[in-house]
Amino acid sequence: MGRVNSGLMSSKSDEWTTPRELFDKLNRRFLFTLDAAATDENHLCEKYYTKEQNGLNQSWAGERVFCNCPYSQIKDWTLKFCLESLHTDCLVALVPARTDTKWFQYLFNSADKIVFIKGRLKFGDGKGSAPFPSALAIWMGLHEF
């Protein structure tokens, strides 16, 4: 049996900086007001939560949210996305496309739309291409209907 690329299975780094071109394209459509998981150096919205502020413990009510969360906590963030989607104007989460996992199936059944990104993302932090496929989970803020 061949060796499995450890990068495909590991969560050694929580910080995979969102490619600016991808964010800009999404932002033109969704007009984000909150980056729910960022650093002072890589935030993409004027309002953002850092690791110390912990976006998992903050309310996102009434915001238009973009989130590229720490992948080592993806299960916790998936639950947060599903809960906050009931109170946000829209929510877009950039996630690894790990379709065989329980958390992804939960996300898939909760989101209004899942968009699989063609090819591998080239993250904006100099790490090169992602060692995994990516997807966007989108909630459109239709909770009032």
N, C-alpha and C positions, 0 to 999 in steps of 0.2 A: 504494500500500500504506500502511495506517495505521501510526502510531507504536506501538511496543510499550512498555508500561509498564516502565521499567527496574527497578522494584521487584520485578517478577516474576522477573527473571533475575539480579539482583545478590545479592551477599553482603556488602554494605557494613557490616552490623552483625552481629556474632556473638552478641550478647546480646538474645534475645527471651525476656523473663521469662515463665515459665509462668503462665497464669491460675490463681489460687489455687483457684477453684471447681473447675476441672478436676482439679488435683492432689488436692484433698481427696476428691473422688469416687473417684479411682483408689486413693488411699491407704487408704480404708475397705475396699477389696477386697483390695489386695495387701500392705498393711502394710510399706511401704518402709523400709529401713535405711540406704540410701546414695543420695545425689544425686551422680551421677558427673561432672557438669559444672555448676558453680555459682560464685557469688561469695560473699564474706563477707556481702554485703547481701541476696542473693536466695535463699540455700540453703533447701531445703524439708525436709531431713532433718538430724538432729543430726550425722551423719557425712556429709561432702561433700568433693569435690575441687575446688579452684580452678584457674584457668588455670596458675598457677605450679606447683601440684602435679601437673598434667597427668594427668587421669583415663585418658588413652590408655596411660600407662605404669604404671598401678597395677593390682593384682589386685583383682577384684571377687568372688573366690571366697567362696561361702557367704552372700552378701548378697542382699537383695531390692532391686533397683536401679531407680531412676527416672533417666532421662537426657533432657534437652533440650539437645543438644550444639551446639557452634558449627557453623552450617550451611556455613561456608566450608571446613570440613574433613569434610564429610559422608561422603566415600568412606572416609577413615581410620576414622571412628567406626562406619560400617556394618560394616567388617571386625571391629572391636573388639566390637561387639554380637554378631556371629555366633560369635566365638571365646569370649567370656565367657559366652554363654548356656549353654555346656557345663558351667560351674562355678558358676553362680548359682542361687539358689532360685527366682527369677523376675526378669525384666528387662522393663521397659516403656520404649520410646523414643518420644518425640514428634518427628516428622520432617515435613518438607515432603512433600506427596503429589505427587511428581514421577514419575508412573508410567511416563513415557517414557525414564527414565534407566537406565543399566546398574546403578548402585548400588541403585536402588529395586527393580529386578527381582531382584537378589541378596538384598536384604532380604526381599522378598515370598516368595521360595523357601525362606528360612531360618527365618523366624518361624513360631510356632505359629498366630498369628492376626494379621491386619491389620484395624484398625478405622478407617474413614474418618470424619473429624469433619465433621458437617453444618455448612455455612456456613463463615465465616472466623473463626478465633480472634481474640479481643481480648486481646492480650498485656498482662501486668500491669505494664509499664514505661511506660505513657503513650504508647506508639507508635500506639495505636489498633488497628484490624483488620489482620490479616496480609495482605500483598499476594499470598498464595498459599494454596491449600488445605493442610490438615494431616491427618496420620494417626498412629495409634499402632501400633507394631510390638510384639508381645507374645510373649515366650518364657515358657513356664509352668514351667520347671525340671523337665521330665520326662526328663532325660538319663539317669536310672538305669534306665529301662524299655527 
